[in-house]
């Protein structure tokens, strides 16, 4: 473990960095010119107007009210003032429940820290084993950890008892939190306003039919099998190429606006550009005319591609969004198997329209298994090869040990007077730099897997990121760090002594994780509230692309919670806290500071800044709970392994029930609460339908759902026509183009497994 000097230097650097970010934010947020950067959510809601419309010319850019500078920290109590029900209405259940994770961290670790410091720290400190141990690297802080207890000591029973106490406290808090979140979700769904996804089911792997198109096949299947509830459907088109053209046109239009603005400021000089790569070489042309011509040509390609998508049968995917007359009918369809063949007519709840990831709907269903296998293999190798930079980071964290093993580097290392800075601060910041691009890479891998909703992509990417952090940042840091720290002992001791050395050295990596928490958790969270990147981008757009108030709104970048990026990092802190609560309690205050600061910052962000792309109704909570249970079991298993190297066999046996109890607790919670997150109760659906008919008897649901699940590139053109059942005629016969196969001599492939039973479309008995 590192020295007090190194930890103090790291703490000083990160505290000053965090305070600098917070003070800069407090000043920048009250400047009128930055109002849209730090309060975009209120602008999107239409409840805030720009302060730049009022006052003198100077006051439109700089806040001249000195009293606001005196109250520059007023944002902190304001972030805590909004009650949770109002927060849910304002920001959505996803955001409100996400912030509760930080509060959950405080509920878990504050009592654990108090108990650990009252019981375990005195037990560790008074043992004095490390002082009598020769040939083992340690520092003063190690005396506060379990490493300071001698082999076979009865003091280990204190750690075992506290491990049981911490485990049952976790059970109590997690069960209560799961119950609260489940209640919040059910209440939210019951009180939720009408949404298209409440009536709509996504159907995939529609089997081919030689006589009917996909649209006709879908209509007939649901008109027969859900005849009393089927309302309409919208087939899915492969419009990915068209989407690319639309995005390309938007980019060209931005450049056109930029050059037109330049020309407006200096009418005497027409802007020019070079047509080569990045505008560095090529023919010099009039920029405005060039982009007008390019946009005109692209519009022609766009129209041609749109007509191709509409008319080409190959552009129609074997999938559809099917809407029903009631929520009850949609719930029955989404939560049941449609045919005896479980591989066709696959139904699931449709994501809300803004949650749909349209590009992946064009992926044939049969490809998904192959794609996911390829990504699984790729993820394995990515995780494995990332051990190399982890080893580099750990070498920076143990310069003293490198000097001992490689003495010829000592003059170079000692020449640097900033050695405490390097050991106390550099490893954490280097590791954070290595991880910057990782979430983006993992999100790209999840998209390749073929998930059809943004929320699904977030959850799958979060799982990958968590596994990656667990294997590389946690296990990798412990393993490689231990190898560097005790390399001399490994070389000179027999093989049967290596497990003991590793067992004693695991607690000594607490310093590295302390520095990482300070860099990522303290300074990183403070930098989040500053929003430096959106601030710079907004002012660049405002200077070159904005001409109207609408353009200024488009220049705003409120961002979102980025669940796939932030939640796995958050889970790493839970893992570190649970693992080191018994082993090295000194790490707990660092984690408590992180949860306190993060709760304050992210509550402020979801109130004033973030605009979520979707609302899943806290559907991610079962994943959060599962990862917390995994962290708890890992902490128990690691403590068991540690004690097994300390000649404490009898006490080690006492820990064996804990992982089993934790797994049992997980399945209890899973059976008790998880169904509320994956299924919609039919009773609740019927209640909502009944209330809706009573409150709005004239509702035209067909008009309400029309266009809800039309691909965004077609929204303005209204090219889709929803196929519906004529309710007025109440005709029990469903028209079909399918040829009769009643006289087929052998078994027909057109049976219920590929669609419906023979002849059932052509003749349906009246109700």
C-alpha positions in Angstrom: 0.0 0.0 0.0 1.2 3.5 -0.7 2.5 6.0 1.9 0.6 8.7 3.6 2.6 11.3 1.6 1.5 9.8 -1.8 -2.1 9.6 -0.7 -2.0 13.1 0.7 -0.5 14.5 -2.5 -3.1 12.7 -4.6 -5.9 13.9 -2.3 -4.6 17.5 -2.5 -4.4 17.5 -6.3 -7.8 16.0 -6.7 -9.5 18.1 -4.1 -8.1 21.3 -5.6 -9.1 20.1 -9.1 -12.7 19.3 -7.9 -13.0 22.7 -6.1 -11.6 24.4 -9.2 -14.2 22.7 -11.4 -17.1 23.5 -9.0 -16.1 27.2 -8.6 -15.7 27.6 -12.4 -19.2 26.0 -12.8 -20.7 28.2 -10.2 -19.4 31.3 -12.0 -20.0 30.2 -15.6 -23.6 29.1 -14.9 -24.8 32.6 -13.9 -23.5 34.3 -17.1 -26.3 35.0 -19.5 -24.3 33.9 -22.5 -24.0 30.4 -21.0 -27.7 30.0 -19.9 -28.6 27.5 -22.7 -25.6 25.3 -21.7 -26.4 25.0 -18.1 -30.2 25.1 -18.2 -31.2 23.4 -21.5 -33.9 21.2 -20.0 -36.0 24.2 -19.0 -35.6 25.7 -22.5 -36.8 22.4 -24.0 -39.8 22.5 -21.7 -40.5 26.1 -22.8 -40.5 27.4 -19.2 -37.3 29.5 -19.5 -36.4 32.4 -21.7 -33.0 33.7 -22.5 -31.8 36.5 -20.1 -29.9 38.0 -23.1 -33.1 39.6 -24.3 -33.1 42.0 -21.4 -30.7 44.7 -20.1 -27.8 46.5 -21.6 -25.4 45.2 -24.2 -22.8 44.1 -21.6 -25.4 42.5 -19.3 -26.5 40.3 -22.2 -23.1 38.6 -22.0 -21.8 39.1 -18.4 -23.8 39.0 -15.2 -23.3 42.4 -13.5 -25.4 41.5 -10.4 -22.8 41.1 -7.7 -25.3 39.5 -5.3 -25.4 36.4 -7.5 -21.7 35.9 -7.1 -22.1 36.0 -3.4 -24.7 33.2 -3.6 -22.7 31.3 -6.3 -23.2 28.0 -4.3 -27.0 28.3 -4.2 -27.2 25.5 -6.8 -26.3 22.9 -4.2 -29.4 23.3 -1.9 -31.5 23.9 -5.0 -30.5 20.5 -6.3 -31.8 18.8 -3.2 -35.0 20.9 -2.8 -37.1 19.2 -5.5 -39.2 16.3 -3.9 -39.0 13.0 -5.6 -42.6 12.9 -7.0 -42.0 16.2 -8.6 -38.6 15.0 -9.9 -40.2 12.0 -11.5 -42.8 14.2 -13.2 -40.1 16.6 -14.3 -37.3 14.2 -15.4 -38.9 10.8 -15.6 -38.7 7.6 -13.6 -35.4 6.5 -15.2 -33.6 9.6 -14.0 -35.1 9.6 -10.6 -34.3 5.9 -9.9 -30.8 6.3 -11.3 -30.0 9.1 -8.8 -31.3 6.8 -6.1 -28.4 4.5 -6.8 -26.0 7.1 -5.3 -28.3 7.5 -2.3 -28.3 3.7 -2.0 -24.5 3.8 -1.8 -24.7 6.2 1.1 -27.3 4.0 2.9 -25.0 1.0 2.5 -21.6 2.4 3.2 -22.1 5.1 5.9 -23.3 2.5 8.6 -20.7 0.0 7.3 -17.9 2.6 7.7 -19.0 3.5 11.2 -18.9 -0.1 12.3 -15.7 -0.8 10.5 -13.9 2.1 12.1 -15.3 1.3 15.5 -14.5 -2.5 15.4 -12.0 -3.5 12.7 -9.6 -0.6 12.6 -8.7 -1.0 16.3 -8.4 -4.7 15.9 -6.0 -4.3 12.9 -4.0 -1.5 14.4 -3.2 -3.2 17.7 -2.0 -6.5 16.1 1.5 -5.3 15.1 2.3 -8.2 12.8 3.8 -6.3 9.9 6.5 -4.7 12.1 7.9 -8.1 12.9 7.7 -9.4 9.3 10.9 -9.3 7.3 11.1 -9.0 3.5 7.6 -7.7 3.0 6.9 -4.3 1.5 4.4 -2.2 3.5 3.6 1.3 4.7 2.0 2.8 7.7 -1.6 2.6 6.3 -1.1 -1.1 5.9 -1.3 -1.3 9.7 -4.9 -0.4 9.5 -5.7 -3.3 7.2 -6.2 -7.0 7.7 -2.6 -7.5 6.5 -1.4 -6.5 10.0 -3.0 -9.6 11.6 -0.8 -12.6 12.1 -1.5 -16.0 10.7 -3.9 -18.2 12.7 -4.9 -15.2 14.9 -8.2 -15.3 16.7 -8.6 -11.7 15.7 -9.9 -12.9 12.3 -13.2 -13.8 14.0 -13.9 -10.1 14.3 -13.6 -9.8 10.5 -15.8 -12.8 10.0 -18.5 -11.5 12.3 -18.4 -8.1 10.6 -18.6 -9.8 7.2 -21.9 -11.4 8.4 -23.1 -8.1 9.8 -22.3 -6.2 6.5 -24.0 -9.0 4.5 -27.2 -8.9 6.4 -27.2 -5.1 6.3 -26.9 -5.4 2.5 -29.8 -7.8 2.4 -32.0 -5.4 4.3 -31.1 -2.4 2.3 -31.3 -4.1 -1.1 -34.6 -5.8 -0.4 -36.2 -2.5 0.8 -34.8 -0.6 -2.2 -36.0 -3.2 -4.7 -39.4 -3.1 -3.1 -39.5 0.7 -3.2 -38.3 0.9 -6.8 -40.9 -1.8 -7.8 -43.7 0.2 -6.2 -42.4 3.4 -7.9 -42.5 1.6 -11.3 -46.0 0.1 -10.9 -47.3 3.5 -9.7 -45.6 5.2 -12.6 -47.0 2.9 -15.1 -50.5 3.2 -13.6 -50.4 7.0 -13.6 -48.6 7.3 -16.9 -50.2 9.2 -19.7 -51.3 7.4 -22.9 -48.3 6.3 -25.0 -48.2 4.4 -28.3 -46.0 1.6 -26.9 -48.8 0.7 -24.4 -50.8 -0.6 -27.3 -48.1 -1.9 -29.6 -46.1 -5.1 -30.0 -43.0 -5.7 -32.0 -43.3 -8.9 -34.1 -40.1 -10.4 -35.6 -39.2 -13.3 -37.8 -42.5 -13.3 -39.7 -42.4 -16.5 -41.8 -42.4 -16.1 -45.6 -45.6 -16.9 -47.5 -45.6 -17.5 -51.3 -49.0 -16.0 -51.9 -49.0 -12.9 -49.7 -46.7 -10.0 -48.9 -45.3 -9.5 -45.4 -48.0 -6.8 -44.7 -50.9 -9.1 -45.8 -49.4 -12.0 -43.9 -49.2 -10.0 -40.7 -52.7 -8.6 -41.1 -54.2 -12.0 -41.6 -52.3 -13.7 -38.8 -53.4 -11.2 -36.1 -56.9 -10.7 -37.6 -57.5 -14.4 -37.0 -55.6 -15.1 -33.8 -56.3 -11.7 -32.1 -59.5 -10.9 -33.9 -61.2 -9.0 -31.1 -58.2 -6.8 -30.3 -56.1 -6.3 -33.4 -56.2 -2.8 -34.7 -53.5 -2.1 -37.2 -49.9 -2.8 -38.1 -46.9 -1.0 -39.5 -44.3 -3.1 -41.5 -40.6 -2.4 -41.1 -38.5 -1.2 -44.0 -34.8 -1.3 -44.5 -34.1 2.4 -44.8 -30.6 2.5 -43.5 -29.1 3.8 -46.7 -31.7 6.4 -46.9 -31.0 7.4 -43.3 -27.3 7.8 -44.3 -28.3 10.2 -47.1 -30.5 12.2 -44.8 -27.7 12.6 -42.2 -25.2 13.5 -45.0 -27.6 16.2 -46.2 -27.9 17.7 -42.7 -24.1 18.0 -42.6 -24.0 19.8 -45.9 -26.8 22.1 -44.8 -24.7 23.1 -41.7 -21.8 24.0 -44.0 -24.1 26.0 -46.2 -25.4 27.9 -43.3 -21.8 28.6 -42.1 -20.7 30.0 -45.4 -23.9 32.0 -45.9 -23.3 33.6 -42.4 -19.8 34.4 -43.5 -21.0 36.0 -46.6 -23.7 38.0 -44.7 -21.0 39.5 -42.5 -18.8 40.4 -45.5 -21.0 40.8 -48.6 -18.2 42.1 -50.7 -16.2 38.9 -50.6 -17.7 35.5 -51.5 -16.4 32.6 -49.5 -14.4 29.9 -51.3 -13.3 26.4 -50.5 -11.3 23.5 -51.9 -13.2 20.4 -53.0 -10.5 17.9 -51.9 -10.2 16.0 -48.7 -11.0 18.1 -45.6 -10.8 21.2 -47.9 -6.9 21.0 -47.9 -6.5 20.6 -51.6 -8.4 20.3 -54.9 -10.2 22.8 -57.1 -11.1 26.2 -55.5 -14.8 26.9 -55.9 -17.5 29.2 -54.6 -18.5 27.6 -51.3 -22.2 28.6 -51.3 -22.8 27.5 -54.9 -20.9 24.3 -54.3 -23.0 23.3 -51.3 -26.3 24.3 -52.9 -25.4 22.1 -55.9 -24.3 19.2 -53.6 -27.5 19.4 -51.5 -29.7 19.5 -54.7 -28.0 16.4 -56.0 -28.3 14.7 -52.7 -32.1 15.5 -52.6 -32.5 13.8 -55.9 -30.6 10.7 -54.6 -32.8 10.8 -51.5 -36.0 10.8 -53.5 -34.8 8.0 -55.7 -33.8 5.9 -52.6 -37.1 6.6 -50.9 -39.0 5.4 -53.9 -36.8 2.3 -54.1 -37.4 1.5 -50.5 -41.2 1.8 -50.9 -41.4 -0.3 -54.1 -38.7 -2.9 -53.6 -40.0 -6.0 -51.9 -36.4 -6.8 -50.7 -36.6 -3.6 -48.6 -39.4 -5.0 -46.6 -38.2 -6.8 -43.4 -40.0 -9.8 -41.8 -41.0 -7.6 -38.9 -43.8 -5.3 -38.0 -45.2 -3.1 -35.2 -48.7 -4.4 -34.4 -51.1 -2.2 -32.5 -54.2 -3.3 -30.6 -57.4 -1.8 -29.5 -56.6 -2.2 -25.8 -53.6 -2.4 -23.5 -55.0 -5.7 -22.4 -54.9 -7.1 -25.9 -51.3 -5.9 -26.4 -50.2 -7.4 -23.1 -51.7 -10.8 -24.0 -49.9 -10.8 -27.4 -46.5 -9.5 -26.1 -46.3 -12.0 -23.2 -47.5 -15.2 -24.9 -46.1 -17.6 -27.6 -48.0 -17.2 -30.8 -47.6 -20.6 -32.5 -46.4 -24.1 -31.8 -43.1 -23.2 -33.5 -41.2 -20.9 -31.0 -38.9 -19.6 -33.6 -41.4 -17.6 -35.7 -43.9 -14.9 -34.9 -41.8 -13.7 -32.0 -43.5 -11.0 -30.0 -42.2 -8.5 -27.4 -43.3 -5.2 -26.1 -42.5 -2.5 -28.6 -40.1 0.2 -27.4 -41.6 3.7 -27.2 -41.1 5.4 -30.6 -38.2 7.6 -29.5 -36.5 4.4 -28.0 -36.5 2.5 -31.2 -33.1 1.9 -32.8 -34.2 1.8 -36.4 -31.0 0.6 -37.9 -31.1 -2.8 -36.2 -34.6 -3.5 -37.2 -33.2 -4.1 -40.7 -31.1 -7.0 -39.5 -32.6 -10.4 -40.4 -33.4 -12.3 -37.2 -31.5 -15.4 -38.3 -28.3 -13.4 -38.2 -28.6 -12.3 -34.6 -27.2 -15.5 -33.0 -24.1 -15.4 -35.3 -23.5 -11.7 -34.6 -23.7 -12.2 -30.9 -21.3 -15.2 -31.0 -18.8 -13.1 -32.9 -19.1 -10.2 -30.5 -18.8 -12.5 -27.5 -15.5 -13.8 -28.9 -14.3 -10.3 -29.8 -15.2 -9.0 -26.3 -13.2 -11.9 -24.7 -10.0 -10.9 -26.6 -10.5 -7.2 -26.0 -10.8 -7.9 -22.3 -7.8 -10.2 -22.3 -5.4 -7.9 -24.2 -6.3 -4.9 -22.1 -4.3 -6.5 -19.3 -1.2 -4.9 -21.0 -2.1 -1.3 -20.3 -3.3 -2.3 -16.8 0.2 -3.7 -16.1 1.7 -0.4 -17.3 -0.5 1.5 -14.9 0.5 -0.7 -12.0 4.2 -0.2 -12.8 3.7 3.5 -12.4 2.0 2.8 -9.0 5.0 0.9 -7.7 8.1 2.8 -8.5 9.8 1.8 -5.2 9.4 -1.9 -6.1 10.7 -1.4 -9.6 13.8 0.1 -8.1 14.3 -2.9 -5.9 13.9 -5.4 -8.8 15.6 -3.3 -11.5 18.2 -1.2 -9.5 19.7 0.2 -12.7 16.6 2.4 -13.1 17.0 3.9 -9.7 19.0 7.0 -10.8 16.4 7.9 -13.4 13.4 7.4 -11.0 15.0 9.2 -8.1 16.0 12.2 -10.4 12.4 13.2 -10.5 11.5 15.3 -7.5 7.8 14.8 -8.3 7.9 11.1 -7.3 5.0 11.4 -4.8 2.9 13.1 -7.6 3.8 10.3 -10.0 2.9 7.5 -7.6 -0.1 9.2 -5.9 -1.8 10.8 -8.9 -0.5 9.5 -12.2 -1.7 5.8 -12.1 -5.3 6.9 -11.6 -5.3 9.5 -14.3 -3.5 7.2 -16.8 -6.0 4.4 -16.2 -8.9 6.9 -16.7 -7.3 7.9 -20.0 -7.0 4.3 -21.1 -10.7 3.8 -20.4 -12.0 7.0 -22.3 -12.8 5.3 -25.6 -13.9 1.9 -24.1 -17.6 2.7 -23.6 -17.9 3.9 -27.2 -16.2 0.7 -28.5 -18.5 -1.5 -26.3 -21.6 0.5 -27.5 -20.6 -0.2 -31.1 -20.3 -3.9 -30.3 -23.8 -3.9 -28.8 -25.2 -2.3 -31.9 -23.6 -5.0 -34.1 -25.3 -7.6 -31.9 -28.6 -6.3 -33.2 -30.6 -4.9 -30.2 -33.6 -2.9 -31.3 -34.0 -0.3 -28.6 -31.7 2.4 -27.2 -32.6 1.3 -23.7 -31.6 -2.3 -24.6 -28.4 -1.1 -26.1 -27.6 0.8 -22.9 -28.3 -2.2 -20.7 -26.3 -4.6 -22.8 -23.4 -2.2 -23.1 -23.5 -1.6 -19.3 -23.1 -5.3 -18.7 -20.1 -5.5 -21.0 -18.5 -2.5 -19.4 -19.1 -3.9 -15.9 -17.5 -7.2 -16.8 -14.6 -5.3 -18.4 -14.1 -3.1 -15.3 -14.4 -6.1 -13.0 -11.8 -8.2 -14.9 -9.3 -5.5 -15.8 -9.6 -2.6 -13.4 -10.3 -4.7 -10.3 -8.9 -8.2 -10.8 -6.2 -7.0 -13.3 -5.0 -4.2 -10.9 -4.8 -6.6 -8.0 -3.1 -9.4 -9.9 -0.6 -7.3 -11.8 0.0 -5.0 -8.8 0.7 -7.9 -6.5 3.1 -9.4 -9.0 5.1 -6.1 -9.3 5.0 -5.5 -5.5 6.1 -8.9 -4.4 8.2 -9.9 -7.4 11.3 -10.4 -5.4 9.5 -12.7 -3.0 8.1 -14.7 -5.9 11.6 -15.3 -7.2 13.2 -16.3 -4.0 10.5 -18.3 -2.3 9.2 -21.8 -3.1 6.0 -22.2 -5.1 3.9 -23.3 -2.2 4.6 -19.9 -0.5 3.2 -17.8 -3.4 -0.5 -18.1 -2.4 0.4 -16.7 1.0 2.3 -13.8 -0.4 -0.6 -13.0 -2.8 -3.1 -13.3 0.1 -1.1 -10.9 2.2 -0.6 -8.5 -0.7 -4.2 -8.1 -1.9 -5.1 -5.5 0.8 -2.0 -3.5 -0.3 -3.7 -2.4 -3.5 -6.1 -0.3 -1.6 -3.9 2.8 -2.2 -4.2 2.5 -6.0 -8.0 2.3 -5.8 -8.0 5.3 -3.4 -6.2 7.3 -6.1 -8.5 6.0 -8.8 -11.6 7.0 -6.8 -10.2 10.5 -6.2 -9.4 11.0 -9.9 -12.5 9.4 -11.4 -15.0 9.9 -8.5 -14.0 13.3 -7.1 -12.4 15.3 -9.9 -14.3 13.4 -12.6 -17.8 14.1 -11.1 -16.9 17.7 -10.5 -15.8 18.0 -14.1 -19.2 16.5 -15.2 -21.1 19.5 -13.8 -18.8 22.0 -15.6 -19.8 20.6 -19.0 -16.7 22.0 -20.7 -17.1 20.2 -24.0 -20.8 21.1 -24.5 -19.9 24.7 -23.5 -17.2 25.0 -26.1 -19.3 23.3 -28.9 -22.3 25.5 -28.1 -20.3 28.7 -28.5 -18.7 27.5 -31.7 -22.1 26.6 -33.2 -23.5 29.9 -31.9 -20.7 31.8 -33.6 -20.8 30.1 -37.0 -24.2 28.3 -37.5 -26.9 30.1 -35.6 -29.1 32.6 -37.4 -32.5 32.2 -35.6 -33.8 31.2 -32.2 -34.6 27.8 -33.7 -31.0 27.4 -34.7 -29.9 28.3 -31.2 -32.1 25.7 -29.8 -30.7 23.1 -32.2 -27.2 24.1 -31.0 -28.0 23.1 -27.4 -26.6 19.8 -26.3 -28.4 18.8 -23.1 -27.0 15.3 -23.2 -28.3 12.4 -21.1 -27.3 10.2 -18.2 -25.4 7.8 -20.5 -26.4 4.8 -18.4 -24.1 2.5 -20.3 -21.1 4.6 -19.3 -21.9 5.9 -15.8 -23.7 2.9 -14.1 -20.9 0.3 -14.5 -18.3 2.8 -13.1 -20.7 3.4 -10.3 -20.9 -0.4 -9.7 -17.1 -0.5 -9.5 -17.3 1.7 -6.4 -19.8 -0.6 -4.8 -17.5 -3.5 -5.5 -14.5 -1.7 -4.1 -16.4 -0.7 -1.0 -17.7 -4.2 -0.3 -14.4 -5.9 -0.9 -12.3 -3.5 1.2 -14.9 -2.9 3.9 -13.5 -5.8 5.9 -10.0 -5.9 4.4 -9.0 -2.2 4.4 -11.7 0.1 5.9 -9.6 3.2 5.2 -11.0 3.1 1.6 -14.6 3.6 2.8 -14.4 7.4 3.4 -13.2 8.0 -0.1 -16.2 6.1 -1.5 -18.6 8.0 0.8 -17.3 11.3 -0.4 -17.8 10.1 -4.0 -21.4 9.0 -3.4 -22.2 12.3 -1.6 -20.7 14.5 -4.4 -22.2 12.4 -7.2 -25.7 12.5 -5.7 -25.6 16.2 -5.5 -24.1 16.7 -9.0 -26.3 14.3 -10.9 -29.5 15.4 -9.1 -28.7 18.9 -10.4 -27.9 17.6 -13.9 -31.2 15.7 -14.3 -33.2 18.7 -13.0 -31.5 21.4 -15.2 -29.5 19.7 -18.0 -30.1 16.2 -19.1 -32.9 15.4 -21.6 -33.3 11.6 -21.6 -33.7 10.0 -25.0 -36.2 7.5 -23.7 -38.3 6.4 -20.7 -38.1 2.7 -19.8 -39.8 3.0 -16.4 -36.6 2.0 -14.5 -36.4 -1.3 -16.4 -32.7 -1.4 -15.7 -33.1 -2.0 -11.9 -32.9 -5.8 -12.0 -29.5 -5.5 -13.7 -28.4 -3.0 -11.0 -29.5 -5.3 -8.2 -27.8 -8.4 -9.8 -24.5 -6.5 -10.1 -24.7 -5.5 -6.4 -25.2 -9.1 -5.4 -22.3 -10.1 -7.6 -20.1 -7.5 -5.8 -21.3 -8.8 -2.5 -20.5 -12.5 -3.4 -17.1 -11.5 -4.8 -16.2 -9.7 -1.5 -17.2 -12.8 0.5 -15.2 -15.2 -1.8 -12.1 -13.0 -1.7 -12.2 -12.7 2.0 -12.6 -16.5 2.2 -9.5 -16.9 -0.1 -7.5 -14.4 1.9 -8.2 -16.1 5.2 -7.4 -19.5 3.7 -3.8 -18.3 3.4 -3.6 -17.1 7.0 -3.8 -20.5 8.7 -7.3 -19.8 9.8 -9.0 -22.9 8.5 -11.7 -23.1 11.2 -12.7 -19.5 10.8 -12.6 -19.8 7.0 -15.3 -22.5 7.1 -17.6 -20.1 8.9 -17.6 -17.9 5.7 -18.8 -20.7 3.4 -22.5 -20.1 4.0 -22.4 -16.4 3.0 -22.1 -16.8 -0.8 -24.9 -19.4 -0.7 -27.1 -17.1 1.3 -26.4 -14.2 -1.1 -27.3 -16.3 -4.1 -30.5 -17.5 -2.3 -31.3 -13.8 -1.5 -30.9 -12.9 -5.1 -33.4 -15.5 -6.3 -35.8 -14.5 -3.6 -35.7 -10.9 -4.9 -35.8 -12.0 -8.5 -38.9 -14.1 -7.9 -40.6 -11.5 -5.8 -39.9 -8.3 -7.8 -38.4 -8.9 -11.2 -41.7 -9.9 -13.0 -42.9 -6.3 -12.5 -40.0 -5.2 -14.7 -40.5 -7.6 -17.6 -44.2 -8.1 -17.7 -47.3 -5.9 -17.5 -50.0 -7.3 -15.3 -53.2 -8.0 -17.2 -55.2 -6.7 -14.2 -53.5 -3.3 -14.4 -53.9 -3.2 -18.2 -57.7 -3.9 -17.8 -58.0 -1.2 -15.1 -56.3 1.4 -17.4 -58.4 0.4 -20.4 -61.6 0.7 -18.3 -60.6 4.1 -16.9 -59.7 5.3 -20.4 -63.1 4.3 -21.9 -64.8 6.1 -19.0 -62.8 9.3 -19.2 -62.4 9.5 -23.0 -65.2 7.5 -24.7 -64.7 9.3 -28.1 -61.0 8.5 -28.4 -60.0 7.5 -31.9 -57.1 5.2 -31.1 -56.4 4.5 -34.8 -55.7 8.2 -35.5 -53.6 8.5 -32.3 -51.4 5.6 -33.3 -51.1 6.6 -37.0 -47.5 7.4 -37.8 -46.2 6.5 -34.3 -43.9 3.8 -35.6 -43.1 5.2 -39.0 -39.4 5.4 -39.7 -38.2 8.9 -39.0 -37.0 9.4 -42.6 -40.6 9.0 -43.8 -42.4 11.0 -41.1 -42.9 14.1 -43.2 -43.8 12.3 -46.4 -46.6 10.2 -44.9 -45.9 7.3 -47.3 -47.0 4.6 -45.0 -50.6 3.5 -44.9 -51.6 1.7 -41.7 -53.5 -1.5 -42.5 -56.6 -1.9 -40.3 -59.6 -4.0 -39.8 -62.9 -2.3 -40.7 -64.7 -2.1 -37.4 -68.0 -0.9 -38.9 -68.6 -3.9 -41.2 -67.7 -6.5 -38.4 -67.1 -9.0 -41.2 -66.1 -12.4 -39.7 -64.4 -13.4 -43.0 -60.8 -12.3 -43.5 -59.9 -11.8 -47.2 -56.8 -13.6 -48.3 -54.8 -14.2 -51.5 -53.6 -17.6 -50.2 -54.5 -20.5 -52.4 -56.4 -23.3 -50.8 -54.3 -26.3 -49.7 -57.1 -28.4 -48.2 -56.4 -31.2 -50.7 -52.6 -31.3 -50.2 -51.8 -35.0 -50.3 -48.9 -34.9 -47.9 -47.8 -32.8 -45.0 -47.8 -29.2 -46.0 -45.1 -26.8 -44.9 -47.7 -24.1 -44.6 -49.0 -25.2 -41.2 -49.3 -23.5 -37.9 -45.6 -23.4 -37.4 -45.1 -21.1 -40.3 -48.2 -19.0 -39.9 -51.7 -20.5 -39.3 -53.5 -23.7 -39.8 -54.6 -24.8 -43.3 -57.4 -22.7 -44.6 -58.0 -20.7 -41.4 -57.5 -17.4 -43.2 -60.1 -18.1 -45.9 -62.8 -19.2 -43.5 -63.3 -17.9 -40.0 -66.4 -18.9 -38.0 -68.4 -16.0 -36.7 -68.1 -15.1 -33.0 
